[in-house]
Amino acid sequence: MTKAGRYRGFDPDGIAESEADYFGYCPVCGAYIDTRDLDQVLAHVHDAEIEIGEGPEPPPREGAVQ
């Protein structure tokens, strides 16, 4: 069995070792998706609640107009 088959597109080490590591199955509908494509990932949220957090303000860039 391939690594992608065991982990269903999720690499617990955080490092993809092959192209197959980027693909997985949606846990709700079972569709095969490319986890690098945000459109595909968001299409398979299936009415789940998404937590959006706010972090600290990024530092100003040099030469930026304020």
N, C-alpha and C positions, 0 to 999 in steps of 0.2 A: 504494500500500500504506500502511496506517495505521502510526503509530508503534508501537502495540501489536503489530501483526503482525511488524514487524521485530525487536523486542526480546523478544517472547514474554512480556509482562507485567513486564519489568524495565526500569526507566528508569535508565540509567547516570549521569544527572545527579542522581538522587535526588529529583526533583520530578515528580509526576504532572501532566500537562498536561490530561488529560481522564479521564473515567470509564473509558474503555477501557484506560488504562494500568495499572489495578489488576487486570486479568485476564490470565491466562496459561495455558499448557498444562503439565501435569505432564511432565517429561522422561522418566519411566519408562513411564507407562501412557497418556499423551496426553489425560487428562481436562482439561476446561476449568475452572479454579478461580479464585475470587476471592482474591487474595493478602492481602487485608485481614482475612479470616476465618481465625483461627488453627486452628479445627477442620478446615477444609478443607485447610489447609497440612499439618497434622500427619497427616491421613489419607493423605497422599500422600508420606510419608517413605519407604515401601517398604523397611523393614529396614535403612536406612542408619544409620550410626553418627552420633549427635548429640553434639557436644562441648559440655559445660556448664562454663563457667568461673566462677570465684569472683573477685569484685572486692573492693575495700576496703569495710569496714563503713561504711554511711551515717552521717552525723552525727546525733546524737540530736535529736529534735524538742522544741521548747519545750513545757513543761507535760506531757511524757510521763512516765508512771509507770515506774520501772525496778526 
